[in-house]
Amino acid sequence: MATIRDVAKRAGVAPITVSRVMNNSGYVKPETRRRVEEAAAELHYVPNMLAHSFRSKRTNTLALVLPDITNPFWTTVARGVEDVAGAQGFSVFFCNTDENETKQSRYLAALLRRRVDGVLLAPVTNDGTTVQMLLRQNVGVVVIDRKVKNIEVDTVRGDSIGGAYQLVRHLIDLGHRQIAALSGPANLSVSQDRVAGYAQALNEAGLTIDPSLVTFGDFTIESGRDRMQALLARRPRPTAIFAGNNFIAAGALTVMREAGLRTPEDISVVVFDDLPDPYVFEPKLTVAVQPAYELGQVAAQRLLQKINHPATKMNDVCDVILPVQIIIRQSTRSIMT
């Protein structure tokens, strides 16, 4: 097995130069860096990161703990995180919790054993216990997409309240009064915020909120199907649907098609987050689009700042809310006469 000295000899540099290149620490001329990287590749050299972490108390690793990596929103967030982390010499572990507390706990325990330097977490509940546990272990934490209760921690999220408000306001302006809201798990701040935006739009328009039209479930296609089937049995049937995420919308639209209903002729539809390609429906949907890549970038930058400069005043706790973009397409129509 090749050693750092072997790489140094092949590249014609000192071992300390190889160390700087491998650990992305200290300045190295571009041409020298190229020679070192080529020598390491030729010799199949793998740095002993465990020994390095014992010396530096750093592993140069982050963890991104997500609820559903199959959702394009989260894969785009992940790309933003990875690009920022990689540029600063950090690797990223990806963990998928399926919104399951047991899986989340198991992953976090494994990550602590691996001594990751920081965690970007989309927690499965609003409870701050998990975040508190990480902070007590002196692990940097940034919460993404969601909020937690009773604890001060950095968060980076999209404007769920504002986006939901604008979508539902659009429906109201088109004359809709029977508007159903299909949101995510009731114990998540992001689900609550999207219903809060829905309620704000109705209240400002002087409309009474019908509790039977507001449902919480999961951010999944199956949940969208189940709740849409129940809504179609109602009389009067809602004239419009606000779907709390793209997978809920995909399930709801599938049920509508199976029932022979058209969008927007029979029911108008608006949705938070665009649909992934396999579930693109015609007509194209009116959506609130979050800057997913930017969200991942900002969250990773914030976490790395906390790791690299833990004592700076810049590291006061912050809550970053990124604006969403409303795209009006063909899935809504006016019902005013």
Residue frames relative to the residue before (quaternion, step in Angstrom):
aa qw qx qy qz dx dy dz
M 1.0000 0.0000 0.0000 0.0000 0.00 0.00 0.00
A 0.4703 -0.6979 0.4679 0.2700 3.57 -0.84 1.02
T 0.2629 -0.7491 0.5906 0.1447 3.54 -1.18 0.73
I 0.6884 -0.4587 0.3568 0.4339 3.53 -1.32 0.15
R 0.6285 0.5336 -0.3345 0.4565 3.59 1.10 -0.66
D 0.6112 0.5446 -0.3471 0.4574 3.58 1.08 -0.70
V 0.6583 0.5010 -0.3014 0.4742 3.56 0.96 -0.90
A 0.6392 0.5328 -0.3221 0.4514 3.58 0.96 -0.88
K 0.6587 0.5086 -0.3065 0.4621 3.59 0.94 -0.89
R 0.6640 0.5062 -0.3052 0.4579 3.59 0.92 -0.93
A 0.7354 0.4179 -0.2305 0.4812 3.60 0.97 -0.85
G 0.4131 -0.7266 0.4591 0.3010 3.59 1.24 -0.29
V 0.5816 0.5462 -0.3841 0.4646 3.55 1.05 0.80
A 0.6031 -0.5348 0.4364 0.3997 3.56 -1.33 0.04
P 0.6302 -0.5452 0.3871 0.3947 3.64 -1.13 0.53
I 0.6198 0.5531 -0.3578 0.4265 3.62 1.04 -0.71
T 0.6150 0.5391 -0.3443 0.4611 3.59 1.14 -0.61
V 0.6201 0.5246 -0.3337 0.4785 3.57 1.03 -0.78
S 0.6428 0.5322 -0.3155 0.4518 3.57 0.96 -0.89
R 0.6560 0.5121 -0.3171 0.4547 3.58 0.95 -0.83
V 0.6547 0.5036 -0.3129 0.4689 3.56 0.98 -0.81
M 0.6895 0.4964 -0.2855 0.4435 3.58 0.83 -1.00
N 0.7633 0.3612 -0.1837 0.5032 3.58 1.02 -0.81
N 0.3720 -0.7525 0.4663 0.2790 3.56 1.36 0.04
S 0.5075 0.6296 -0.4197 0.4122 3.56 0.97 0.88
G 0.7998 0.2172 -0.1807 0.5296 3.56 -0.85 0.94
Y 0.5442 -0.6362 0.4410 0.3234 3.56 -1.20 0.55
V 0.0124 0.7535 -0.6570 0.0231 3.53 -1.11 0.88
K 0.5121 -0.6490 0.4595 0.3248 3.58 -0.87 0.92
P 0.6047 -0.5968 0.3803 0.3655 3.62 -0.98 0.79
E 0.6662 0.4993 -0.3144 0.4560 3.60 0.91 -0.85
T 0.6412 0.5083 -0.3182 0.4788 3.59 1.04 -0.78
R 0.6267 0.5345 -0.3298 0.4613 3.58 0.98 -0.85
R 0.6476 0.5257 -0.3223 0.4476 3.57 0.93 -0.89
R 0.6625 0.5064 -0.3125 0.4550 3.61 0.91 -0.91
V 0.6538 0.5119 -0.3121 0.4616 3.57 0.97 -0.88
E 0.6763 0.4916 -0.3027 0.4576 3.59 0.86 -0.91
E 0.6429 0.5062 -0.3246 0.4744 3.59 1.01 -0.75
A 0.6528 0.5086 -0.3187 0.4623 3.60 0.95 -0.84
A 0.6485 0.5165 -0.3183 0.4598 3.58 0.96 -0.85
A 0.6592 0.5038 -0.3109 0.4637 3.59 0.99 -0.83
E 0.6552 0.5207 -0.3105 0.4507 3.59 0.95 -0.88
L 0.7454 0.3904 -0.2092 0.4981 3.58 1.01 -0.82
H 0.3673 -0.7416 0.4749 0.2992 3.61 1.34 -0.04
Y 0.2233 0.8054 -0.5133 0.1950 3.54 1.00 0.88
V 0.0825 -0.7740 0.6274 0.0221 3.56 -0.95 0.99
P 0.3879 -0.7375 0.4922 0.2519 3.65 -0.53 1.08
N 0.4353 -0.6630 0.5421 0.2776 3.55 -1.16 0.63
M 0.1515 -0.8429 0.5122 0.0651 3.56 0.18 1.32
L 0.5840 0.5719 -0.3857 0.4279 3.58 1.11 -0.53
A 0.6649 0.4832 -0.3092 0.4783 3.58 0.92 -0.89
H 0.6315 0.5329 -0.3334 0.4540 3.56 1.01 -0.79
S 0.6716 0.5086 -0.3112 0.4398 3.59 0.90 -0.89
F 0.6195 0.5305 -0.3533 0.4583 3.60 1.06 -0.63
R 0.6802 0.4822 -0.2953 0.4665 3.57 1.01 -0.78
S 0.7899 0.3464 -0.1628 0.4791 3.57 0.85 -0.99
K 0.3339 -0.7349 0.4979 0.3173 3.58 1.30 -0.40
R 0.6347 0.4604 -0.3344 0.5228 3.57 1.21 0.58
T 0.2246 -0.7741 0.5755 0.1385 3.55 -1.14 0.64
N 0.3255 -0.7664 0.4841 0.2690 3.58 1.31 -0.20
T 0.5562 0.5615 -0.4150 0.4508 3.53 0.99 0.93
L 0.1475 -0.7445 0.6452 0.0876 3.52 -1.21 0.72
A 0.2404 -0.7360 0.6055 0.1842 3.55 -1.30 0.30
L 0.1460 -0.7525 0.6373 0.0795 3.55 -1.08 0.82
V 0.0843 -0.8190 0.5673 -0.0154 3.56 -0.36 1.31
L 0.0213 -0.8433 0.5304 -0.0837 3.55 -0.30 1.37
P 0.5225 -0.6636 0.4354 0.3116 3.59 -1.16 0.48
D 0.8196 -0.0253 0.0629 0.5690 3.63 1.02 -0.67
I 0.2042 -0.8273 0.5149 0.0939 3.56 0.00 1.30
T 0.5763 0.5811 -0.3943 0.4180 3.65 1.19 -0.17
N 0.5928 0.5574 -0.3709 0.4476 3.58 1.22 -0.34
P 0.4853 -0.6980 0.4376 0.2929 3.64 -0.67 1.03
F 0.5503 0.5886 -0.4116 0.4258 3.61 1.11 -0.47
W 0.7237 0.4417 -0.2524 0.4663 3.58 0.83 -0.98
T 0.6248 0.5185 -0.3623 0.4577 3.62 1.02 -0.61
T 0.6415 0.5059 -0.3265 0.4753 3.59 1.09 -0.65
V 0.5970 0.5325 -0.3508 0.4868 3.59 1.07 -0.71
A 0.6590 0.5270 -0.3077 0.4397 3.57 0.89 -0.96
R 0.6424 0.5201 -0.3322 0.4544 3.60 0.98 -0.78
G 0.6312 0.5290 -0.3285 0.4625 3.59 1.02 -0.77
V 0.6460 0.5097 -0.3093 0.4766 3.57 0.99 -0.85
E 0.6914 0.5011 -0.2911 0.4314 3.57 0.78 -1.02
D 0.6494 0.5266 -0.3278 0.4399 3.59 0.95 -0.84
V 0.6751 0.4759 -0.2966 0.4794 3.59 0.92 -0.87
A 0.6696 0.5086 -0.3050 0.4471 3.58 0.88 -0.94
G 0.6700 0.5170 -0.2984 0.4414 3.56 0.89 -0.95
A 0.6391 0.5380 -0.3236 0.4442 3.57 1.03 -0.75
Q 0.7337 0.3703 -0.2241 0.5238 3.58 1.21 -0.46
G 0.6205 -0.6044 0.3283 0.3767 3.57 1.22 0.46
F 0.5473 0.5990 -0.4049 0.4215 3.60 1.20 0.45
S 0.2967 -0.7081 0.6116 0.1911 3.54 -1.20 0.67
V 0.2658 -0.7746 0.5598 0.1262 3.57 -1.20 0.58
F 0.2361 -0.7208 0.6356 0.1442 3.55 -1.00 0.94
F 0.1950 -0.7772 0.5886 0.1071 3.58 -0.93 0.91
C 0.0429 -0.7982 0.6003 -0.0247 3.56 -0.86 1.04
N 0.1902 -0.7904 0.5782 0.0689 3.57 -0.93 0.96
T 0.2079 -0.8415 0.4903 0.0910 3.61 -0.43 1.19
D 0.2675 -0.7678 0.5299 0.2410 3.62 1.17 -0.48
E 0.5634 -0.6188 0.3633 0.4095 3.61 1.16 0.67
N 0.4910 0.6577 -0.4131 0.3946 3.57 1.18 0.65
E 0.4362 -0.7335 0.4580 0.2488 3.59 -0.62 1.13
T 0.6329 0.5389 -0.3364 0.4425 3.59 1.01 -0.78
K 0.6603 0.4894 -0.3042 0.4816 3.58 0.94 -0.89
Q 0.6320 0.5342 -0.3352 0.4503 3.58 0.97 -0.82
S 0.6682 0.4996 -0.3007 0.4620 3.60 0.89 -0.93
R 0.6527 0.5179 -0.3168 0.4533 3.58 0.98 -0.84
Y 0.6555 0.5069 -0.3113 0.4654 3.58 0.94 -0.85
L 0.6845 0.4966 -0.3039 0.4387 3.57 0.83 -0.96
A 0.6145 0.5336 -0.3467 0.4664 3.59 1.06 -0.70
A 0.6636 0.4948 -0.3049 0.4710 3.59 0.96 -0.85
L 0.6514 0.5211 -0.3174 0.4509 3.58 0.99 -0.79
L 0.6342 0.5177 -0.3289 0.4706 3.58 1.04 -0.72
R 0.6288 0.5240 -0.3353 0.4665 3.58 1.04 -0.74
R 0.6879 0.4637 -0.2731 0.4871 3.58 1.09 -0.69
R 0.3717 -0.7761 0.4427 0.2521 3.57 1.36 -0.02
V 0.1045 0.7971 -0.5816 0.1245 3.57 0.82 1.00
D 0.5062 -0.6734 0.4564 0.2864 3.55 -1.12 0.68
G 0.8165 -0.0440 0.0501 0.5735 3.59 1.11 -0.53
V 0.2357 -0.7650 0.5884 0.1140 3.55 -1.26 0.52
L 0.1705 -0.7152 0.6700 0.1029 3.52 -1.09 0.90
L 0.0271 -0.8596 0.5032 -0.0843 3.54 -0.33 1.29
A 0.1364 -0.7110 0.6833 0.0948 3.52 -1.09 0.90
P 0.2126 -0.8448 0.4727 0.1329 3.62 0.20 1.26
V 0.5044 -0.6874 0.4451 0.2736 3.55 -1.11 0.72
T 0.7611 0.1606 -0.1535 0.6094 3.61 1.29 -0.06
N 0.5991 -0.5585 0.4356 0.3735 3.56 -1.35 0.18
D 0.4827 0.6811 -0.4263 0.3484 3.58 1.26 -0.28
G 0.3440 -0.7827 0.4884 0.1746 3.59 -0.79 1.00
T 0.3575 0.7730 -0.4726 0.2266 3.60 1.26 0.06
T 0.6631 0.5169 -0.3081 0.4452 3.57 0.90 -0.93
V 0.6604 0.5007 -0.3033 0.4703 3.56 0.93 -0.92
Q 0.6376 0.5345 -0.3238 0.4505 3.57 0.97 -0.85
M 0.6309 0.5378 -0.3294 0.4520 3.57 1.01 -0.80
L 0.6630 0.4981 -0.3065 0.4674 3.59 0.94 -0.86
L 0.6609 0.5109 -0.3107 0.4534 3.58 0.94 -0.86
R 0.6375 0.5284 -0.3256 0.4565 3.58 1.04 -0.71
Q 0.6697 0.4629 -0.2867 0.5050 3.57 1.23 -0.48
N 0.4622 -0.7075 0.4155 0.3365 3.58 1.36 0.21
V 0.4150 0.6633 -0.4957 0.3768 3.54 1.04 0.85
G 0.4527 -0.6795 0.5052 0.2795 3.57 -0.88 0.91
V 0.0557 -0.8087 0.5855 -0.0095 3.58 -0.95 0.87
V 0.0253 0.7290 -0.6838 -0.0186 3.52 -1.20 0.75
V 0.2861 -0.7497 0.5765 0.1542 3.57 -0.81 1.06
I 0.1414 -0.8118 0.5641 0.0527 3.58 -0.81 0.98
D 0.8451 0.2020 -0.1903 0.4570 3.53 -1.21 0.84
R 0.8027 0.2454 -0.0763 0.5382 3.58 1.14 -0.63
K 0.3355 -0.7019 0.5833 0.2338 3.56 -1.36 0.08
V 0.2013 -0.7446 0.6150 0.1638 3.55 -1.29 0.36
K 0.4974 -0.6856 0.4618 0.2633 3.54 -1.18 0.63
N 0.8847 0.1907 -0.0888 0.4160 3.50 -1.42 0.42
I 0.7173 0.3489 -0.2764 0.5360 3.58 1.06 0.64
E 0.3611 -0.7183 0.5514 0.2227 3.56 -1.04 0.77
V 0.2185 0.7523 -0.5871 0.2037 3.55 -0.60 1.19
D 0.5562 -0.6051 0.4507 0.3484 3.56 -1.12 0.65
T 0.0278 -0.7859 0.6178 0.0056 3.56 -1.04 0.82
V 0.0692 -0.7458 0.6607 0.0502 3.53 -1.25 0.63
R 0.1655 0.8041 -0.5425 0.1781 3.58 -0.56 1.14
G 0.5251 -0.5987 0.4961 0.3461 3.52 -1.33 0.28
D 0.5676 -0.6022 0.4457 0.3414 3.56 -1.28 0.39
S 0.1430 -0.8368 0.5257 0.0540 3.56 0.23 1.31
I 0.6540 0.5057 -0.3238 0.4600 3.58 0.94 -0.84
G 0.7029 0.4787 -0.2751 0.4484 3.57 0.79 -1.02
G 0.6596 0.5103 -0.3134 0.4542 3.57 0.96 -0.82
A 0.6593 0.4939 -0.3080 0.4761 3.58 0.93 -0.88
Y 0.6224 0.5495 -0.3349 0.4456 3.57 0.98 -0.85
Q 0.6962 0.4797 -0.2883 0.4495 3.59 0.80 -0.97
L 0.6409 0.5245 -0.3294 0.4535 3.59 0.99 -0.76
V 0.7057 0.4465 -0.2689 0.4798 3.57 0.85 -0.97
R 0.5940 0.5523 -0.3622 0.4592 3.60 1.08 -0.64
H 0.6125 0.5454 -0.3365 0.4628 3.58 1.06 -0.75
L 0.6610 0.4956 -0.3099 0.4705 3.59 0.94 -0.85
I 0.6471 0.5191 -0.3199 0.4577 3.57 0.95 -0.87
D 0.6527 0.5200 -0.3137 0.4529 3.58 0.96 -0.84
L 0.6628 0.4813 -0.2967 0.4908 3.58 1.22 -0.46
G 0.6380 -0.5715 0.3080 0.4141 3.57 1.30 0.09
H 0.4899 0.6735 -0.4358 0.3413 3.59 1.22 0.00
R 0.1080 -0.7933 0.5983 0.0325 3.55 -1.04 0.89
Q 0.6981 0.3704 -0.2402 0.5637 3.59 1.15 -0.61
I 0.1536 0.8049 -0.5444 0.1793 3.57 0.19 1.34
A 0.2211 -0.7830 0.5705 0.1121 3.58 -0.68 1.11
A 0.2031 -0.7564 0.6109 0.1159 3.57 -1.18 0.69
L 0.0798 -0.7773 0.6240 0.0113 3.57 -0.75 1.10
S 0.0040 -0.8387 0.5426 -0.0458 3.58 -0.16 1.27
G 0.6381 -0.5420 0.3996 0.3734 3.55 -1.36 -0.05
P 0.8107 -0.2427 0.1725 0.5042 3.61 -1.19 -0.44
A 0.5188 -0.6836 0.4271 0.2847 3.57 -0.89 0.98
N 0.6926 0.4814 -0.2863 0.4544 3.60 1.14 -0.47
L 0.6019 0.5356 -0.3687 0.4636 3.60 1.24 0.33
S 0.5258 -0.6528 0.4473 0.3119 3.56 -0.93 0.90
V 0.6351 0.5449 -0.3475 0.4230 3.59 0.97 -0.77
S 0.6330 0.5105 -0.3252 0.4825 3.61 1.07 -0.70
Q 0.6655 0.5064 -0.2918 0.4641 3.55 0.93 -0.94
D 0.6572 0.5191 -0.3162 0.4456 3.59 0.95 -0.85
R 0.6688 0.4948 -0.3181 0.4547 3.59 0.94 -0.77
V 0.6311 0.4823 -0.3351 0.5067 3.58 1.10 -0.57
A 0.6119 0.5469 -0.3511 0.4508 3.59 1.07 -0.67
G 0.6501 0.5008 -0.3147 0.4771 3.61 1.00 -0.75
Y 0.6067 0.5441 -0.3236 0.4808 3.56 1.10 -0.79
A 0.6929 0.4781 -0.2748 0.4646 3.58 0.86 -0.99
Q 0.6181 0.5526 -0.3407 0.4433 3.58 1.02 -0.77
A 0.6594 0.5058 -0.3123 0.4602 3.59 0.92 -0.86
L 0.6626 0.4950 -0.3077 0.4703 3.60 0.94 -0.85
N 0.6585 0.5205 -0.3127 0.4446 3.57 0.89 -0.91
E 0.6723 0.5010 -0.3042 0.4522 3.58 0.89 -0.90
A 0.6862 0.4568 -0.2761 0.4942 3.58 1.16 -0.59
G 0.4991 -0.6764 0.4128 0.3507 3.60 1.28 0.02
L 0.4770 0.6729 -0.4308 0.3662 3.57 1.20 0.51
T 0.4449 -0.6824 0.5175 0.2618 3.55 -1.07 0.77
I 0.3656 -0.7223 0.5452 0.2175 3.58 -0.94 0.91
D 0.2325 -0.7599 0.5953 0.1187 3.56 -0.78 1.08
P 0.3842 -0.7612 0.4668 0.2346 3.65 -0.32 1.18
S 0.6340 0.5527 -0.3414 0.4195 3.58 1.09 -0.61
L 0.6545 0.4971 -0.3135 0.4756 3.58 1.27 -0.26
V 0.6575 0.4643 -0.3000 0.5119 3.58 1.30 -0.07
T 0.0649 0.8141 -0.5710 0.0835 3.59 -0.57 1.14
F 0.2285 -0.7309 0.6283 0.1371 3.52 -1.21 0.72
G 0.0722 0.7927 -0.6022 0.0619 3.57 -1.10 0.67
D 0.6547 -0.4250 0.3642 0.5081 3.56 -0.63 -1.16
F 0.4964 -0.6243 0.5047 0.3303 3.55 -1.28 0.35
T 0.4707 0.6787 -0.4236 0.3719 3.60 0.81 1.00
I 0.6330 -0.5200 0.4141 0.3969 3.54 -1.29 0.36
E 0.6448 0.5342 -0.3270 0.4381 3.58 0.94 -0.88
S 0.6527 0.5066 -0.3160 0.4663 3.57 0.95 -0.83
G 0.6394 0.5207 -0.3258 0.4625 3.59 1.01 -0.76
R 0.6348 0.5272 -0.3245 0.4623 3.57 1.02 -0.77
D 0.6851 0.5084 -0.2979 0.4282 3.55 0.76 -1.05
R 0.7267 0.4431 -0.2597 0.4562 3.56 0.81 -0.96
M 0.6147 0.5290 -0.3558 0.4644 3.59 1.11 -0.54
Q 0.6130 0.5433 -0.3508 0.4538 3.58 1.03 -0.70
A 0.6524 0.5025 -0.3098 0.4753 3.58 1.01 -0.80
L 0.6532 0.5192 -0.3196 0.4490 3.60 0.97 -0.81
L 0.6598 0.5205 -0.3195 0.4378 3.59 0.98 -0.77
A 0.6274 0.5268 -0.3385 0.4629 3.59 1.22 -0.33
R 0.5362 0.6408 -0.3930 0.3840 3.60 1.27 -0.24
R 0.0545 -0.7434 0.6623 0.0753 3.49 -1.33 0.45
P 0.4634 -0.3013 -0.8132 0.1824 1.53 -1.26 2.13
R 0.5168 -0.6292 0.4846 0.3197 3.53 -1.19 0.58
P 0.5365 -0.6150 0.4488 0.3641 3.63 -0.99 0.66
T 0.4030 -0.7150 0.5202 0.2360 3.55 -1.11 0.69
A 0.7979 0.1378 -0.0668 0.5830 3.59 1.23 -0.31
I 0.2196 -0.7622 0.6012 0.0964 3.54 -1.24 0.65
F 0.1302 -0.7227 0.6712 0.1010 3.53 -1.12 0.82
A 0.1456 -0.8009 0.5788 0.0484 3.58 -0.52 1.21
G 0.4620 -0.7443 0.4265 0.2251 3.55 -0.77 1.12
N 0.7919 -0.0378 -0.0516 0.6073 3.61 1.24 -0.15
N 0.7273 -0.4728 0.2882 0.4055 3.55 -1.30 0.22
F 0.6687 0.4965 -0.3220 0.4502 3.63 0.95 -0.75
I 0.5912 0.5368 -0.3624 0.4806 3.60 1.07 -0.66
A 0.6611 0.5146 -0.3049 0.4530 3.58 0.91 -0.92
A 0.6372 0.5356 -0.3332 0.4428 3.59 0.96 -0.85
G 0.6679 0.4926 -0.2998 0.4706 3.59 0.97 -0.84
A 0.6619 0.5122 -0.3041 0.4551 3.57 0.95 -0.90
L 0.6773 0.4947 -0.2978 0.4559 3.59 0.90 -0.88
T 0.6036 0.5511 -0.3559 0.4530 3.60 1.08 -0.66
V 0.6598 0.4977 -0.3029 0.4745 3.58 0.94 -0.88
M 0.6327 0.5326 -0.3334 0.4526 3.59 0.97 -0.80
R 0.6622 0.4991 -0.3079 0.4665 3.57 0.92 -0.87
E 0.6481 0.5221 -0.3180 0.4541 3.57 0.96 -0.85
A 0.6914 0.4546 -0.2635 0.4959 3.57 1.17 -0.64
G 0.5279 -0.6625 0.3918 0.3590 3.59 1.27 0.06
L 0.4846 0.6587 -0.4349 0.3769 3.58 1.22 0.42
R 0.2835 -0.7694 0.5562 0.1351 3.54 -1.12 0.76
T 0.2511 -0.7224 0.6255 0.1546 3.51 -1.33 0.56
P 0.6122 -0.2732 -0.7417 0.0229 1.59 -1.56 1.99
E 0.3529 0.7827 -0.4753 0.1920 3.61 1.24 0.01
D 0.7715 0.3090 -0.1694 0.5297 3.59 0.96 -0.88
I 0.7927 -0.0305 0.0537 0.6065 3.59 0.93 -0.90
S 0.3222 -0.7267 0.5761 0.1902 3.57 -0.87 0.99
V 0.1322 -0.8020 0.5811 0.0400 3.58 -1.09 0.72
V 0.0037 0.7419 -0.6704 -0.0076 3.54 -1.11 0.87
V 0.0970 -0.8275 0.5529 -0.0089 3.56 -1.06 0.71
F 0.3975 -0.6693 0.5769 0.2475 3.53 -1.22 0.65
D 0.8040 0.1179 -0.1837 0.5531 3.57 -0.70 1.25
D 0.4826 -0.6782 0.4852 0.2677 3.53 -1.03 0.90
L 0.5190 -0.6352 0.4695 0.3268 3.57 -1.22 0.47
P 0.4911 -0.6323 0.5010 0.3288 3.60 -1.10 0.65
D 0.7161 -0.5034 0.2893 0.3874 3.57 -1.20 0.60
P 0.6748 0.5011 -0.3430 0.4193 3.67 0.80 -0.79
Y 0.7526 0.3649 -0.1984 0.5109 3.60 1.21 -0.43
V 0.3310 0.7497 -0.5148 0.2516 3.59 1.17 0.41
F 0.1595 -0.7915 0.5880 0.0474 3.53 -0.81 1.11
E 0.2887 -0.6970 0.6169 0.2245 3.52 -1.31 0.37
P 0.4966 -0.2353 -0.8311 0.0859 1.53 -1.74 1.76
K 0.6443 -0.5073 0.3955 0.4136 3.57 -1.28 0.31
L 0.4625 -0.7415 0.4368 0.2134 3.55 -0.98 0.93
T 0.4532 -0.6185 0.5708 0.2936 3.50 -1.29 0.57
V 0.0010 0.8467 -0.5233 0.0961 3.57 -0.59 1.17
A 0.2948 -0.6494 0.6547 0.2503 3.49 -1.47 0.22
V 0.1432 -0.8199 0.5529 0.0389 3.57 -0.45 1.23
Q 0.2679 -0.7549 0.5811 0.1437 3.55 -0.81 1.04
P 0.4623 -0.6631 0.5023 0.3070 3.61 -1.10 0.61
A 0.1514 -0.8627 0.4749 0.0857 3.55 0.52 1.25
Y 0.6641 0.4978 -0.3171 0.4589 3.60 0.88 -0.90
E 0.6575 0.4998 -0.3067 0.4731 3.58 0.95 -0.89
L 0.6060 0.5575 -0.3568 0.4412 3.59 1.02 -0.75
G 0.6690 0.4901 -0.2935 0.4755 3.57 0.94 -0.89
Q 0.6404 0.5329 -0.3199 0.4512 3.56 0.99 -0.83
V 0.6943 0.4858 -0.2807 0.4507 3.56 0.76 -1.10
A 0.6561 0.5142 -0.3159 0.4530 3.58 0.95 -0.87
A 0.6704 0.4900 -0.3004 0.4693 3.59 0.93 -0.88
Q 0.6332 0.5268 -0.3315 0.4601 3.59 0.98 -0.81
R 0.6582 0.5127 -0.3084 0.4570 3.55 0.96 -0.89
L 0.6673 0.5022 -0.3044 0.4581 3.58 0.93 -0.90
L 0.6740 0.4899 -0.3007 0.4640 3.59 0.90 -0.87
Q 0.5961 0.5476 -0.3603 0.4636 3.57 1.09 -0.60
K 0.6610 0.4997 -0.3011 0.4719 3.57 0.96 -0.87
I 0.6677 0.4997 -0.3031 0.4611 3.59 1.01 -0.79
N 0.7505 0.4304 -0.2201 0.4507 3.56 0.83 -1.03
H 0.7942 0.1613 -0.0708 0.5815 3.60 1.14 -0.61
P 0.0333 -0.8731 0.4859 0.0231 3.61 0.68 1.06
A 0.7343 0.4518 -0.2460 0.4430 3.61 1.04 -0.61
T 0.5205 0.6706 -0.4184 0.3229 3.61 1.21 -0.14
K 0.5908 -0.5890 0.4277 0.3479 3.54 -1.21 0.61
M 0.5496 0.6304 -0.3809 0.3943 3.56 1.22 -0.51
N 0.6651 0.5395 -0.2990 0.4210 3.56 1.19 -0.44
D 0.2738 0.7186 -0.5706 0.2882 3.58 1.07 0.61
V 0.5864 -0.6052 0.4047 0.3549 3.57 -1.06 0.76
C 0.0209 -0.8043 0.5937 -0.0126 3.58 -0.94 0.89
D 0.2359 -0.7290 0.6268 0.1418 3.53 -1.32 0.51
V 0.1045 -0.8159 0.5686 0.0141 3.57 -0.26 1.30
I 0.0699 -0.7862 0.6139 0.0079 3.58 -0.73 1.11
L 0.2100 -0.8026 0.5521 0.0835 3.57 -0.52 1.23
P 0.4805 -0.6815 0.4616 0.3025 3.62 -0.90 0.83
V 0.3212 -0.7153 0.5853 0.2067 3.54 -1.25 0.52
Q 0.3607 -0.7090 0.5632 0.2238 3.55 -1.29 0.41
I 0.2502 -0.7552 0.5883 0.1450 3.58 -0.84 0.98
I 0.0731 -0.7872 0.6123 0.0087 3.57 -0.77 1.09
I 0.2088 -0.7862 0.5746 0.0904 3.57 -0.52 1.22
R 0.0149 -0.8020 0.5965 -0.0278 3.55 -0.68 1.13
Q 0.7580 -0.4334 0.2816 0.3979 3.58 -1.12 -0.63
S 0.5331 0.6711 -0.3978 0.3274 3.65 1.20 0.10
T 0.6995 0.3758 -0.2775 0.5407 3.61 1.23 0.22
R 0.0258 -0.7904 0.6118 0.0182 3.55 -1.18 0.60
S 0.5585 -0.5967 0.4647 0.3407 3.53 -1.27 0.44
I 0.1321 -0.7776 0.6072 0.0956 3.57 -1.06 0.76
M 0.4134 0.6955 -0.4795 0.3399 3.56 1.25 0.38
T 0.2749 -0.7699 0.5572 0.1456 3.56 -1.00 0.86
